[in-house]
Amino acid sequence: MEELILSFIEFLKQFSYFGLIIALTFEFVPAELVLPLAGFWVYEGDMNYWLAVFAGTLGGTLGPLTLYALGRYGGRPFLIKYGKYVFIKEREINAADRFFEKYGAGVAFFGRFLPGVRTTISVPCGMAKMNVWVFSIYTFIAMFPITAFYIYLGKQFGPQWKDVGAKAEEYMLPVAGIIVTAILLFFVFKKARKWTSV
């Protein structure tokens, strides 16, 4: 199956950055496979790093919107019945449901950093009829550092880009922690400046 997906991604390479966006729009194509390969293309000089990151982030935002729409308009019974055809298992939907119930709308951001719920977290967001713009913004903000990280590792690993997946998972939660801390510090600093200017 992986070889078939790789052939599909290689076919889309002819469309350059647009091909990268298209590849990530299909949720059955793992970003963990596409992005390190894009990093390898950067390594080979076929793509610019930052343009690849932007295209990857855009594709990584459009893809979850399809699952969001399935959750919003198809509902849980539809996904349980037909999800298997796009590699979505019922246990993954259940895990995403529990995560959404526990953490609310913020999962559209935080869920992207967690293996097991990363893809399916879009489904409960849709079923809960979360505002589509809020969902898209949270997803884009989360996907930018993830995309940059995977493409960077693919570039660094070069011809061994296939080894990126296992290595990236080790660092994903710490990366999420750093991002969340930075966001919190930004808002605290902004609030502190507002108080001092009064």
Beta strands, then each sheet from edge to edge (+ up, - down):
end
